[in-house]
Amino acid sequence: MFRFEHSVYLYGLAFIPILVLFFVATWYYRKRALNRFGNPDLIQQLMPEWSRYKHTVKFILLLSTLSLLIIGWANPQWGSKMEKVKRKGIDVFIALDVSRSMLAQDISPSRLDRSKRFAQNLVGQLKGENLGLILFACNAYLQVPLTTDYAFAHMFVTTANPGMAPSQGTAIGEAVALAEQSFPEENQKHKALIIISDGEDHDGEAVANAARAKENGLLTFTIGVGDSQGSFIPVNQGGRQDYLRDNTGNPVKSQLNEEMLREIASAGGGDYFNLLAGSDDVMKALKTRIDAIEKRELELRSFTEYESYFQYFIGLGLLLLIAEFVLSYRKNRYLGDKDLFSA
């Protein structure tokens, strides 16, 4: 099994396209400055030893060095020893609402951002359980099947956004039904579903589905995000900030539907929590309820030892850095005026 020991460092790769844009911009302005200075052919004659390509080559070497060092820093590893491990735990699905109403900002910085932050912490708090992730809007999607790869689940929570749902709406009932279908058949009473949503249910089946799931041993908990006063839903229209509007052109105001979320939790045998009460308090109360669920013995094969390969990436990166340092901006005397990039 391949993994990165410190996968969070891979976010450093996001600087690569920024550096490329900076290089292209500086190259463009440099070219314009030279054109203002004089005729390009005359300038070339005045600097016969100057190479027009080595700036690009040196930049590519620097980018490659940076990329390799970042990957090395994240420490790629490959599982080298697998063992059977027995433990006790339950199966838990986190169902995260990614409908556009979750972009409302009645809870800072937005409902979705606060929900993702809570879900990320929840993944960390529930280590030891089998975790899965469901995203839902107009439909529900199984994003991460039940797993003990918590870094994998954390990554998918981090990237969740409304663009991952082809159609919009809020189908909480479908999320409950999908979760119930996704648990192992042999697990009849060691399972839970945690729904994080603003409660704007558009399919009307959530309460009935939660009650039916409870009969099959599934406890459903709900986390409300937002406030009862509500807020408009920001959208980007042609590069400018606007609000989602209805057919008459009026801004759509989204409100937290606590009553619906309470009914779902009650029908599902769980509890309702509101993030406005404080994430830490909600996490503590939810964790207490989850820990009270009867555990079952789980046997799984997992890697207990990993081989690290960071040294290869760092070594290659340092070699490229030395090559960039040694490489001159002058033409190579053996190549002379040959154009290596011509067809």
C-alpha positions as CSV (number, residue, x, y, z in Angstrom):
1,M,0.0,0.0,0.0
2,F,1.4,3.4,-1.0
3,R,1.0,6.5,1.1
4,F,2.5,9.8,2.0
5,E,3.5,10.0,5.7
6,H,2.9,13.8,5.7
7,S,0.5,14.3,2.9
8,V,-0.4,17.9,4.1
9,Y,3.0,19.0,2.7
10,L,1.8,18.2,-0.8
11,Y,-0.2,21.4,-0.7
12,G,3.2,23.1,-1.5
13,L,2.8,21.9,-5.0
14,A,0.1,24.5,-5.5
15,F,2.9,27.1,-5.7
16,I,4.2,25.5,-8.9
17,P,1.6,27.0,-11.3
18,I,1.9,30.4,-9.5
19,L,5.7,30.3,-10.2
20,V,5.1,29.4,-13.8
21,L,2.7,32.4,-14.2
22,F,5.3,34.6,-12.6
23,F,8.0,33.4,-14.9
24,V,5.8,33.9,-18.0
25,A,5.0,37.4,-16.9
26,T,8.6,38.4,-16.2
27,W,9.6,36.9,-19.5
28,Y,7.0,39.0,-21.3
29,Y,7.9,42.3,-19.6
30,R,11.6,41.6,-20.1
31,K,11.0,41.0,-23.8
32,R,9.1,44.3,-24.0
33,A,11.9,46.2,-22.2
34,L,14.5,44.8,-24.6
35,N,12.3,45.9,-27.6
36,R,12.1,49.4,-26.2
37,F,15.9,49.4,-25.6
38,G,16.7,48.7,-29.3
39,N,16.4,46.4,-32.3
40,P,16.4,42.7,-31.2
41,D,18.9,41.7,-33.9
42,L,21.3,44.5,-32.9
43,I,21.0,43.5,-29.2
44,Q,21.8,39.9,-30.2
45,Q,24.9,41.1,-32.0
46,L,26.0,43.1,-28.9
47,M,25.6,40.0,-26.7
48,P,26.8,37.1,-28.9
49,E,27.5,34.8,-25.9
50,W,24.0,35.2,-24.4
51,S,21.7,32.1,-24.7
52,R,18.1,32.7,-25.4
53,Y,17.0,29.3,-24.0
54,K,19.0,28.8,-20.8
55,H,16.7,31.1,-18.7
56,T,13.9,28.6,-19.5
57,V,16.1,25.5,-18.9
58,K,17.3,26.9,-15.5
59,F,13.7,27.7,-14.5
60,I,12.5,24.2,-15.4
61,L,15.4,22.8,-13.3
62,L,14.3,24.9,-10.3
63,L,10.7,23.9,-10.7
64,S,11.7,20.2,-10.8
65,T,13.9,20.7,-7.8
66,L,11.1,22.3,-5.8
67,S,8.6,19.6,-6.8
68,L,11.0,16.8,-5.8
69,L,11.9,18.4,-2.5
70,I,8.2,18.8,-1.6
71,I,7.4,15.2,-2.5
72,G,10.4,14.1,-0.5
73,W,9.3,16.2,2.4
74,A,5.9,14.5,2.3
75,N,7.8,11.2,2.6
76,P,6.3,8.7,0.1
77,Q,6.1,5.2,1.7
78,W,5.3,1.7,0.6
79,G,3.9,-0.9,3.0
80,S,6.4,-3.6,3.7
81,K,4.8,-5.8,6.4
82,M,1.1,-6.7,6.6
83,E,-0.5,-8.3,9.7
84,K,-3.9,-9.3,10.9
85,V,-5.2,-6.9,13.5
86,K,-8.2,-7.4,15.8
87,R,-9.9,-4.5,17.3
88,K,-13.4,-3.4,18.4
89,G,-15.3,-0.6,16.7
90,I,-18.4,0.4,14.8
91,D,-19.1,1.5,11.2
92,V,-19.7,5.2,10.8
93,F,-20.8,7.2,7.7
94,I,-20.4,11.0,7.6
95,A,-23.0,12.5,5.2
96,L,-22.0,16.0,4.2
97,D,-24.4,18.4,2.5
98,V,-22.7,20.1,-0.5
99,S,-25.8,21.9,-1.9
100,R,-25.5,25.6,-2.9
101,S,-27.4,26.6,0.2
102,M,-24.3,25.5,2.2
103,L,-22.5,28.5,0.7
104,A,-24.6,30.9,2.8
105,Q,-22.5,32.9,5.3
106,D,-24.8,33.2,8.3
107,I,-22.1,31.1,10.1
108,S,-18.5,32.2,9.4
109,P,-16.8,31.8,7.0
110,S,-19.6,29.8,5.4
111,R,-21.8,26.8,6.3
112,L,-19.8,24.5,4.0
113,D,-16.4,25.7,5.3
114,R,-17.5,25.3,8.9
115,S,-19.0,21.9,8.1
116,K,-15.8,20.7,6.4
117,R,-13.7,21.8,9.3
118,F,-16.0,20.0,11.7
119,A,-16.0,16.8,9.6
120,Q,-12.2,16.9,9.4
121,N,-11.9,17.1,13.2
122,L,-14.5,14.3,13.4
123,V,-12.4,12.0,11.2
124,G,-9.5,12.6,13.7
125,Q,-11.8,11.9,16.7
126,L,-13.2,8.7,15.3
127,K,-9.9,6.9,14.6
128,G,-10.5,3.3,15.5
129,E,-13.8,3.1,13.8
130,N,-14.6,2.2,10.2
131,L,-15.3,5.5,8.5
132,G,-17.0,6.4,5.2
133,L,-18.1,9.6,3.5
134,I,-21.3,10.4,1.6
135,L,-21.8,13.7,-0.2
136,F,-25.3,14.8,-1.1
137,A,-27.2,17.6,-2.8
138,C,-30.1,16.7,-5.1
139,N,-28.7,13.1,-5.1
140,A,-26.4,11.2,-2.7
141,Y,-23.0,9.9,-3.7
142,L,-20.8,7.4,-2.0
143,Q,-17.5,9.2,-1.9
144,V,-15.4,7.0,0.4
145,P,-16.5,3.5,1.3
146,L,-16.0,2.3,4.9
147,T,-12.2,2.4,5.5
148,T,-9.6,2.8,8.2
149,D,-7.5,5.0,5.8
150,Y,-8.3,8.2,7.7
151,A,-5.9,10.3,5.6
152,F,-7.9,9.3,2.5
153,A,-11.2,10.2,4.1
154,H,-9.7,13.5,5.4
155,M,-8.6,14.4,1.9
156,F,-12.0,13.9,0.4
157,V,-13.6,16.0,3.1
158,T,-11.2,18.8,2.4
159,T,-12.0,18.8,-1.4
160,A,-15.8,18.7,-1.0
161,N,-17.6,21.5,-2.9
162,P,-21.0,22.1,-4.6
163,G,-19.3,21.5,-8.0
164,M,-19.0,17.8,-7.1
165,A,-22.8,17.4,-7.4
166,P,-24.2,17.5,-11.0
167,S,-27.6,18.8,-9.9
168,Q,-28.6,20.9,-7.0
169,G,-31.2,20.5,-4.2
170,T,-31.0,18.7,-0.8
171,A,-32.0,15.1,-0.6
172,I,-31.3,14.0,3.0
173,G,-33.6,11.0,2.7
174,E,-31.5,9.7,-0.2
175,A,-28.3,10.1,1.8
176,V,-29.9,8.0,4.6
177,A,-30.9,5.3,2.2
178,L,-27.5,5.2,0.5
179,A,-25.8,4.9,3.9
180,E,-28.1,2.0,4.9
181,Q,-27.3,0.2,1.7
182,S,-23.5,0.7,2.1
183,F,-23.1,-0.9,5.5
184,P,-22.0,-4.6,5.5
185,E,-25.0,-6.9,5.7
186,E,-23.7,-8.8,8.7
187,N,-23.6,-5.5,10.8
188,Q,-27.0,-5.2,12.3
189,K,-26.5,-2.9,15.3
190,H,-23.0,-1.5,15.4
191,K,-23.4,1.4,13.0
192,A,-24.1,5.1,12.9
193,L,-24.8,7.9,10.4
194,I,-23.8,11.5,11.1
195,I,-25.6,14.1,8.8
196,I,-24.1,17.6,8.5
197,S,-26.6,19.9,6.8
198,D,-28.7,23.1,7.0
199,G,-31.8,20.9,6.9
200,E,-33.3,22.2,3.7
201,D,-34.7,18.8,2.7
202,H,-36.4,18.7,-0.7
203,D,-37.4,15.1,-1.1
204,G,-39.6,14.7,2.1
205,E,-38.4,11.2,2.8
206,A,-35.7,11.8,5.3
207,V,-37.7,11.1,8.5
208,A,-39.3,8.0,7.1
209,N,-35.9,6.7,5.9
210,A,-34.3,7.4,9.2
211,A,-37.1,5.5,11.1
212,R,-36.7,2.5,8.8
213,A,-32.9,2.6,9.2
214,K,-33.3,2.6,13.0
215,E,-35.3,-0.7,12.7
216,N,-32.3,-2.1,11.0
217,G,-29.9,-1.0,13.7
218,L,-28.7,2.3,12.3
219,L,-28.6,5.3,14.6
220,T,-28.8,8.7,12.8
221,F,-27.3,11.9,14.2
222,T,-27.8,15.3,12.7
223,I,-25.6,18.4,12.9
224,G,-27.3,21.7,12.0
225,V,-25.2,24.4,10.3
226,G,-26.5,27.9,10.1
227,D,-29.0,30.0,12.0
228,S,-32.7,30.5,11.9
229,Q,-32.4,34.1,10.6
230,G,-30.8,32.7,7.4
231,S,-28.7,34.3,4.8
232,F,-28.6,34.9,1.0
233,I,-26.6,32.4,-1.1
234,P,-23.5,34.0,-2.8
235,V,-22.8,33.0,-6.4
236,N,-20.3,34.2,-9.0
237,Q,-22.0,35.7,-12.1
238,G,-19.7,36.6,-14.9
239,G,-16.8,37.3,-12.6
240,R,-18.8,39.5,-10.1
241,Q,-20.3,38.6,-6.8
242,D,-24.1,38.2,-6.7
243,Y,-26.8,36.2,-4.9
244,L,-28.7,33.1,-6.1
245,R,-32.1,34.4,-7.3
246,D,-35.5,32.7,-7.9
247,N,-37.6,32.9,-11.2
248,T,-38.8,36.4,-10.3
249,G,-35.3,37.7,-9.8
250,N,-35.5,38.0,-6.1
251,P,-32.5,36.8,-4.0
252,V,-33.1,33.4,-2.4
253,K,-32.7,33.4,1.4
254,S,-31.7,30.1,3.0
255,Q,-32.6,29.3,6.6
256,L,-31.5,26.5,9.0
257,N,-34.4,24.1,9.3
258,E,-33.8,22.9,12.9
259,E,-37.2,21.3,13.2
260,M,-36.5,19.0,10.2
261,L,-33.1,17.9,11.6
262,R,-34.5,17.3,15.0
263,E,-37.2,15.1,13.5
264,I,-34.7,13.1,11.5
265,A,-32.5,12.5,14.6
266,S,-35.5,11.6,16.7
267,A,-36.8,9.1,14.2
268,G,-33.3,7.7,13.7
269,G,-32.7,7.2,17.4
270,G,-29.9,9.7,17.6
271,D,-29.5,13.3,18.7
272,Y,-29.5,16.7,17.1
273,F,-26.6,19.2,17.6
274,N,-26.2,22.8,16.3
275,L,-22.7,24.0,15.5
276,L,-23.5,27.4,16.8
277,A,-23.3,25.9,20.2
278,G,-19.6,25.5,19.7
279,S,-17.7,22.9,17.7
280,D,-15.8,21.5,20.7
281,D,-18.9,21.0,22.8
282,V,-20.8,19.4,19.9
283,M,-17.8,17.1,19.2
284,K,-17.6,16.0,22.8
285,A,-21.3,15.3,23.1
286,L,-21.4,13.4,19.8
287,K,-18.3,11.4,20.6
288,T,-19.9,10.4,23.9
289,R,-22.9,9.1,22.1
290,I,-20.8,7.3,19.5
291,D,-18.7,5.6,22.2
292,A,-21.8,4.3,23.9
293,I,-22.8,2.3,20.8
294,E,-22.0,-1.4,21.3
295,K,-18.8,-2.3,19.6
296,R,-18.1,-5.4,17.5
297,E,-14.9,-7.2,17.0
298,L,-13.3,-6.4,13.6
299,E,-10.4,-8.3,12.0
300,L,-8.5,-6.7,9.2
301,R,-5.2,-7.0,7.4
302,S,-3.3,-3.8,7.6
303,F,0.3,-2.6,7.1
304,T,2.2,-2.3,10.3
305,E,5.5,-1.3,8.8
306,Y,6.4,1.1,5.9
307,E,9.5,1.7,3.9
308,S,10.3,5.4,3.3
309,Y,11.6,6.6,-0.1
310,F,12.0,10.4,0.6
311,Q,15.8,10.1,0.2
312,Y,15.5,9.4,-3.6
313,F,13.4,12.4,-4.2
314,I,15.5,14.7,-2.1
315,G,18.7,13.3,-3.6
316,L,17.5,13.8,-7.2
317,G,16.2,17.3,-6.3
318,L,19.6,18.3,-4.9
319,L,21.3,17.0,-8.1
320,L,19.0,19.1,-10.2
321,L,19.7,22.1,-8.0
322,I,23.5,21.7,-8.5
323,A,22.9,21.4,-12.2
324,E,20.9,24.6,-12.2
325,F,23.7,26.4,-10.2
326,V,26.4,25.1,-12.6
327,L,24.5,25.9,-15.8
328,S,25.6,29.3,-17.2
329,Y,23.4,31.8,-19.0
330,R,26.1,31.9,-21.8
331,K,26.0,29.8,-24.9
332,N,27.8,26.5,-24.9
333,R,31.0,26.8,-26.8
334,Y,30.6,23.3,-28.4
335,L,27.1,24.0,-29.6
336,G,27.8,27.5,-30.9
337,D,24.9,29.0,-32.8
338,K,22.9,25.7,-33.2
339,D,19.2,26.0,-32.3
340,L,18.4,22.9,-30.2
341,F,14.7,23.8,-30.3
342,S,14.3,24.0,-34.1
343,A,12.4,21.4,-36.0
